[in-house]
Amino acid sequence: MPKTRRALGSLSGVVNVGGEEALRRRAGPEESPAQRHTRRMYARQEEAWRPLNKQRVASFIQLFILCFVEVENGLPLQPITYKLLKKTLVKRVVPWIYRRLAFTMDEAYWPISMEQFKQVDQYLATHFPTTQRDHPWETVSYFFKEVLKRREELQRLEDMEKEVMEAVRRCLEQ
């Protein structure tokens, strides 16, 4: 059989490409979401040991959340893997986020998204209270909390402006 032939998604296509025995084969062991994410990270060269960038940090945070926060992913990892993930977060990722923090409201310049910050901050508050109080993460946390306050303030001002415009419109109609 040529290597370029692929099944079209139907059972007859699988039989045409792989023969009748292709239907009798069993699938391999099922992977957990953390294992699938790790395999995709490796394929995209997003490992945390490489020089960090925004995509690698986002991918690492996603892996970290899959392993620690979302415990229903099953198939537990080795204890050394958990230790290495924690060490990488505290020693490499948090300092990188701190160094790349841009004090602006434009999310394009932020090293991590607001959602990623909330997930990591919640985990650090629960499991690493000393790391959460360290200067780098404390600064990152302060920044994102100020951004949230500013967004709420802007939303409140917009609501007030809409109310005033509605009141003006009603006065002009009368």
C-alpha positions in Angstrom: 0.0 0.0 0.0 1.3 3.5 -0.7 2.0 5.6 2.3 0.0 8.6 1.0 -3.4 6.9 1.1 -5.6 8.0 4.0 -9.0 6.8 5.1 -11.8 9.2 4.3 -13.6 8.8 7.6 -15.9 5.9 6.8 -15.5 2.2 7.6 -15.2 1.3 4.0 -12.4 3.9 3.6 -10.6 2.3 6.5 -10.9 -1.1 5.0 -9.8 0.2 1.6 -6.6 1.7 3.0 -5.7 -0.6 5.9 -7.3 -3.9 4.9 -9.9 -5.9 6.8 -7.6 -6.2 9.8 -7.7 -2.4 10.3 -11.2 -2.8 11.8 -10.1 -5.5 14.3 -7.3 -3.4 15.8 -7.9 -1.8 19.1 -7.0 1.8 19.9 -4.1 2.4 22.2 -4.4 3.5 25.8 -6.4 6.7 26.2 -4.4 9.8 27.0 -5.4 12.3 29.6 -5.9 15.9 28.6 -2.5 16.8 30.3 -0.7 14.2 28.2 -2.3 15.4 25.0 -1.4 19.0 25.9 2.2 18.0 26.6 2.5 16.2 23.3 1.1 19.2 21.4 3.5 21.5 23.4 6.4 19.3 22.4 5.3 19.3 18.7 5.1 23.2 18.7 8.4 23.5 20.6 6.7 25.3 23.6 8.6 23.6 26.4 9.4 25.7 29.4 13.1 25.0 29.3 13.4 26.9 26.0 13.7 30.8 26.2 10.3 31.9 27.4 7.9 34.0 25.3 4.2 34.8 25.6 3.1 31.6 23.8 5.3 29.3 25.8 4.2 30.9 29.1 0.6 30.6 28.1 1.1 26.9 27.2 2.9 26.2 30.4 0.2 27.9 32.5 -2.4 25.8 30.6 -0.4 22.6 31.4 0.0 23.7 35.0 -3.8 24.3 35.3 -4.5 20.9 33.8 -2.2 19.1 36.2 -2.9 20.9 39.4 -6.2 22.7 39.3 -8.4 20.4 37.2 -7.9 17.2 39.1 -10.5 15.3 37.2 -8.0 14.8 34.3 -7.0 11.4 35.8 -3.8 9.5 35.1 -1.6 11.1 37.7 1.9 12.2 36.9 5.0 11.2 38.7 5.8 13.2 41.9 9.0 14.5 40.3 7.0 16.0 37.5 4.8 17.9 39.9 7.9 19.2 41.7 9.4 20.3 38.4 6.2 22.1 37.3 6.0 23.9 40.7 9.7 24.9 40.5 9.4 26.1 36.9 6.4 28.2 37.9 8.1 29.8 40.9 11.7 30.2 39.6 11.2 30.9 35.9 7.6 31.8 34.9 6.7 34.3 37.7 10.0 36.2 37.3 9.5 36.3 33.5 6.0 37.7 33.9 7.3 40.3 36.4 10.0 41.4 34.0 7.6 41.7 31.0 4.8 43.4 32.8 3.7 46.5 30.9 1.6 49.0 32.9 -1.0 49.6 30.3 -4.6 48.8 29.7 -3.9 47.3 26.3 -4.0 43.5 26.7 -1.7 43.0 23.7 1.3 44.1 25.8 0.5 41.9 28.8 2.7 38.8 29.3 -0.4 36.8 30.4 -4.1 37.2 30.0 -6.5 38.1 32.8 -8.0 34.6 32.8 -4.5 33.0 33.2 -3.7 35.5 36.0 -6.9 34.6 37.9 -6.1 30.9 37.6 -2.5 31.1 38.7 -3.2 33.7 41.4 -5.9 31.5 42.9 -3.5 28.5 42.9 -0.7 30.5 44.5 -3.0 31.9 47.2 -4.1 28.4 48.1 -0.8 26.4 47.8 2.1 28.9 47.8 1.2 31.8 50.2 4.9 32.8 50.6 5.3 33.0 46.8 2.2 35.0 46.5 3.6 37.5 49.0 7.0 37.8 47.3 7.7 41.0 45.5 7.5 39.8 41.8 4.1 38.1 42.1 2.8 40.8 44.5 3.5 43.4 41.8 1.9 41.3 39.1 -1.1 40.8 41.3 -1.4 44.5 42.2 -1.3 45.4 38.5 -4.1 43.0 37.5 -6.2 44.0 40.4 -5.8 47.7 39.5 -6.8 46.8 35.9 -9.9 45.2 37.2 -10.7 48.3 39.4 -10.1 50.5 36.4 -12.4 48.4 34.2 -15.2 48.5 36.8 -14.8 52.3 37.1 -15.0 52.7 33.3 -18.0 50.5 33.1 -19.7 52.5 35.9 -18.9 55.7 34.1 -20.3 54.3 30.8 -23.5 53.3 32.7 -23.9 56.7 34.2 -23.3 58.3 30.8 -26.0 56.1 29.3 -28.4 57.1 32.1 -27.7 60.8 31.5 -28.2 60.4 27.7 -31.5 58.5 28.3 -32.6 61.3 30.7 -31.7 64.0 28.1 -33.5 62.1 25.4 -36.7 61.8 27.5 -36.5 65.6 28.4 -36.2 66.5 24.7 -39.2 64.3 23.8 -41.4 66.1 26.3 
